[in-house]
Amino acid sequence: MLKRLLDIAVRCLLIVGFSMAVSPQQQKPAVDQTAQANQQKARALLNQMIQTLGGQAYLNLQNGEFEGRVGRFYHERSEGSTVYYRFWQWPDKERVELTNKRDIVQLTVGEEVYEITFRGTRILDPKKDDDLRIYLARRQHALEIILRQWLNDPGTALFDEGPSLTENHSVERVTIINSTNDAVTLSIDTDTHLPVKKSFVIRDPQGYRDEIAEVYDNWKMIQGVNTPYNTLVQRNGDLQRQYFLSTARYNLAMQSSLFEPGNAYRPTKK
């Protein structure tokens, strides 16, 4: 009897040992298939969103002209608002004219930002202006950059984060990580397939974490391109900017001089 029990115990140990040796190889294909299915779902959600945004009309946009009003907030309190006129040219040029007189201009070409007033043109330093630093980070993570550049990079990874609730919308969340390990999460409305929110994380000069988010609403189809007429900008959950469009136009014959800074000067250090 004792011998029989010993034989059974040895066989059980052999079976367990064999199972432990084999299971990683058996599980690996299942894990790979799960990851592949997750990425395929994320890609399908993004493709559906791009089609809803306008498909090729959206992906082939060359420029745009926008008019509206922008409000500025600090700790959820309004610091005033003004009209603005925005000219944008793919991929990295932007001109924003403020006030009714359009006498204050912020011009961005690549990573250089200029301020143009009656005093002349000067180059702004994001290291000295926190708002400017956030603005440049938003440009680097602009929706058109994510969908037209990141998604075409073979080093980009996609992750389906599953269903959630965002801004009172039922959404599917997708995270996109590019080849430099920079990440953006999109919350896509399950009914309209339009983006409800885009969020990403950056670090401030002291190394602290800043979560920047844009919330989109009041979509209108303009020249075959779905355009959000309301956009909120949040920093760590606090409202910072609120944009309301009144008009939008695309693929215009813009003069190149719109994006030329002229003789700019860099302020001397104090």
HUZIVEN-V958686 format. One record per residue. RES is the residue in three letters. SS is DSSP state (hx for helix, st for strand, lp for the rest). PSI is psi in degrees with one decimal (* if undefined). OMEGA is omega in whole degrees, 0 to 359 (* if undefined). Layout:
res | ss | psi | omega
RES | SS | PSI | OMEGA
RES | SS | PSI | OMEGA
This chain:
res | ss | psi | omega
MET | lp | -46.3 | 179
LEU | hx | -41.3 | 179
LYS | hx | -38.8 | 181
ARG | hx | -40.7 | 178
LEU | hx | -38.1 | 178
LEU | hx | -39.8 | 178
ASP | hx | -43.0 | 180
ILE | hx | -42.0 | 180
ALA | hx | -41.8 | 179
VAL | hx | -43.7 | 180
ARG | hx | -41.2 | 179
CYS | hx | -42.1 | 179
LEU | hx | -40.4 | 179
LEU | hx | -41.3 | 180
ILE | hx | -44.3 | 180
VAL | hx | -44.5 | 179
GLY | hx | -42.0 | 179
PHE | hx | -41.2 | 180
SER | hx | -41.3 | 180
MET | hx | -34.1 | 181
ALA | hx | -32.2 | 187
VAL | hx | -31.6 | 190
SER | hx | -39.9 | 179
PRO | hx | -41.7 | 179
GLN | hx | -35.4 | 180
GLN | hx | -33.9 | 183
GLN | hx | -29.0 | 185
LYS | hx | -47.8 | 177
PRO | hx | -36.2 | 179
ALA | hx | -41.3 | 178
VAL | hx | -44.9 | 179
ASP | hx | -41.9 | 180
GLN | hx | -38.8 | 179
THR | hx | -44.4 | 179
ALA | hx | -40.3 | 180
GLN | hx | -41.6 | 179
ALA | hx | -38.3 | 178
ASN | hx | -44.9 | 180
GLN | hx | -38.5 | 179
GLN | hx | -39.5 | 178
LYS | hx | -42.0 | 178
ALA | hx | -43.8 | 178
ARG | hx | -41.8 | 180
ALA | hx | -41.1 | 178
LEU | hx | -42.1 | 179
LEU | hx | -41.0 | 178
ASN | hx | -40.6 | 178
GLN | hx | -39.5 | 178
MET | hx | -43.3 | 180
ILE | hx | -41.0 | 178
GLN | hx | -39.1 | 179
THR | hx | -33.0 | 177
LEU | hx | -19.8 | 180
GLY | lp | -1.7 | 178
GLY | lp | -129.9 | 182
GLN | hx | -30.8 | 177
ALA | hx | -39.2 | 178
TYR | hx | -45.6 | 184
LEU | hx | -21.7 | 183
ASN | lp | 12.0 | 178
LEU | lp | 136.6 | 180
GLN | lp | -31.6 | 178
ASN | st | 173.6 | 179
GLY | st | 152.3 | 177
GLU | st | 130.8 | 186
PHE | st | 144.8 | 174
GLU | st | 146.3 | 179
GLY | st | -155.6 | 181
ARG | st | 141.2 | 180
VAL | st | 134.5 | 176
GLY | st | 145.6 | 181
ARG | st | 138.3 | 183
PHE | st | 149.3 | 174
TYR | st | 119.8 | 185
HIS | lp | 44.4 | 176
GLU | lp | 5.8 | 178
ARG | st | 135.8 | 182
SER | st | 135.4 | 175
GLU | st | 18.7 | 178
GLY | st | 171.3 | 180
SER | st | 164.2 | 179
THR | st | 160.4 | 174
VAL | st | 154.3 | 176
TYR | st | 152.7 | 177
TYR | st | 123.7 | 186
ARG | st | 132.6 | 175
PHE | st | 128.3 | 184
TRP | st | 137.7 | 176
GLN | st | 127.1 | 180
TRP | lp | 137.4 | 3
PRO | lp | -13.5 | 193
ASP | lp | 29.2 | 179
LYS | st | 137.2 | 181
GLU | st | 137.6 | 177
ARG | st | 126.2 | 179
VAL | st | 122.8 | 179
GLU | st | 127.9 | 185
LEU | st | 157.0 | 180
THR | lp | 163.9 | 180
ASN | lp | -30.9 | 180
LYS | lp | -12.4 | 181
ARG | lp | 39.0 | 186
ASP | lp | 1.0 | 173
ILE | st | 120.1 | 186
VAL | st | 133.0 | 170
GLN | st | 119.3 | 184
LEU | st | 130.0 | 180
THR | st | 124.6 | 176
VAL | st | 109.9 | 186
GLY | lp | -123.7 | 179
GLU | lp | 3.6 | 178
GLU | st | 132.7 | 180
VAL | st | 131.5 | 182
TYR | st | 147.0 | 171
GLU | st | 127.4 | 182
ILE | st | 119.8 | 177
THR | st | -172.4 | 178
PHE | lp | -16.4 | 179
ARG | lp | -13.3 | 181
GLY | st | -160.3 | 183
THR | st | 129.2 | 177
ARG | st | 150.9 | 179
ILE | st | 129.2 | 181
LEU | lp | 149.6 | 182
ASP | lp | 111.5 | 180
PRO | hx | -19.9 | 178
LYS | hx | -19.5 | 181
LYS | hx | -1.1 | 184
ASP | lp | 107.4 | 184
ASP | hx | -37.0 | 178
ASP | hx | -39.4 | 179
LEU | hx | -37.7 | 177
ARG | hx | -43.1 | 178
ILE | hx | -40.8 | 179
TYR | hx | -45.3 | 179
LEU | hx | -37.0 | 177
ALA | hx | -39.0 | 177
ARG | hx | -38.0 | 178
ARG | hx | -41.7 | 180
GLN | hx | -23.5 | 180
HIS | lp | 24.6 | 179
ALA | lp | 148.5 | 184
LEU | hx | -40.8 | 181
GLU | hx | -31.5 | 176
ILE | hx | -44.4 | 180
ILE | hx | -47.4 | 188
LEU | hx | -23.1 | 183
ARG | hx | -19.8 | 180
GLN | lp | -54.8 | 183
TRP | hx | -45.1 | 185
LEU | hx | -20.1 | 179
ASN | hx | -4.1 | 179
ASP | lp | 121.4 | 181
PRO | lp | -17.0 | 179
GLY | lp | 0.2 | 181
THR | lp | 137.7 | 178
ALA | st | 145.0 | 181
LEU | st | 141.4 | 180
PHE | st | 124.3 | 173
ASP | st | 117.8 | 182
GLU | st | -4.2 | 177
GLY | st | 179.2 | 182
PRO | st | 154.1 | 179
SER | st | -177.5 | 176
LEU | st | 120.6 | 182
THR | st | 125.8 | 179
GLU | lp | 41.2 | 181
ASN | lp | 23.0 | 175
HIS | st | 139.1 | 170
SER | st | 122.9 | 188
VAL | st | 162.7 | 166
GLU | st | 130.7 | 183
ARG | st | 132.2 | 179
VAL | st | 130.1 | 176
THR | st | 133.3 | 181
ILE | st | 123.8 | 179
ILE | st | 122.3 | 183
ASN | lp | -177.1 | 186
SER | lp | -14.8 | 177
THR | lp | 13.9 | 177
ASN | lp | 25.7 | 174
ASP | lp | 136.3 | 188
ALA | st | 145.5 | 174
VAL | st | 138.6 | 176
THR | st | 128.2 | 178
LEU | st | 133.4 | 173
SER | st | 116.0 | 188
ILE | st | 125.9 | 181
ASP | st | 129.3 | 184
THR | lp | -20.8 | 181
ASP | lp | -49.7 | 184
THR | lp | -20.2 | 183
HIS | lp | 18.6 | 176
LEU | lp | 151.6 | 179
PRO | st | 133.0 | 176
VAL | st | -39.2 | 184
LYS | st | 144.8 | 174
LYS | st | 133.0 | 181
SER | st | 149.5 | 177
PHE | st | 164.8 | 183
VAL | st | 135.3 | 174
ILE | st | 173.2 | 178
ARG | st | 137.4 | 177
ASP | lp | 174.5 | 183
PRO | lp | -23.9 | 178
GLN | lp | -1.1 | 178
GLY | lp | 3.5 | 180
TYR | lp | 153.1 | 185
ARG | st | 130.2 | 175
ASP | st | 123.7 | 174
GLU | st | 120.3 | 180
ILE | st | 133.8 | 181
ALA | st | 147.6 | 172
GLU | st | 131.8 | 180
VAL | st | 128.4 | 187
TYR | st | 142.5 | 180
ASP | st | 170.5 | 177
ASN | st | 58.8 | 182
TRP | st | 139.6 | 176
LYS | st | 141.9 | 179
MET | st | 115.3 | 181
ILE | st | 114.8 | 179
GLN | lp | 40.2 | 178
GLY | lp | 7.4 | 181
VAL | st | 124.1 | 176
ASN | st | 126.6 | 188
THR | st | 126.7 | 177
PRO | st | 121.3 | 180
TYR | st | -14.1 | 175
ASN | st | 128.7 | 177
THR | st | 127.9 | 175
LEU | st | 139.0 | 175
VAL | st | 124.6 | 181
GLN | st | 147.6 | 174
ARG | st | 115.1 | 184
ASN | lp | 39.0 | 176
GLY | lp | -11.3 | 180
ASP | st | 137.6 | 179
LEU | st | 130.4 | 179
GLN | st | -42.0 | 181
ARG | st | 151.9 | 176
GLN | st | 119.8 | 183
TYR | st | 132.0 | 176
PHE | st | 114.7 | 178
LEU | st | 147.6 | 171
SER | st | -32.1 | 176
THR | st | 152.9 | 176
ALA | st | 138.0 | 178
ARG | st | 149.3 | 184
TYR | st | 158.0 | 174
ASN | lp | 61.2 | 181
LEU | lp | 166.2 | 175
ALA | lp | 86.2 | 183
MET | lp | 144.5 | 176
GLN | lp | 136.8 | 181
SER | hx | -24.5 | 181
SER | hx | -19.3 | 178
LEU | hx | -30.8 | 186
PHE | hx | 22.7 | 178
GLU | lp | 121.0 | 184
PRO | lp | -18.1 | 184
GLY | lp | -150.3 | 180
ASN | lp | 92.0 | 181
ALA | st | 149.6 | 175
TYR | st | 152.1 | 178
ARG | st | 124.7 | 181
PRO | lp | 144.8 | 178
THR | lp | 149.8 | 181
LYS | lp | 139.9 | 179
LYS | lp | * | *
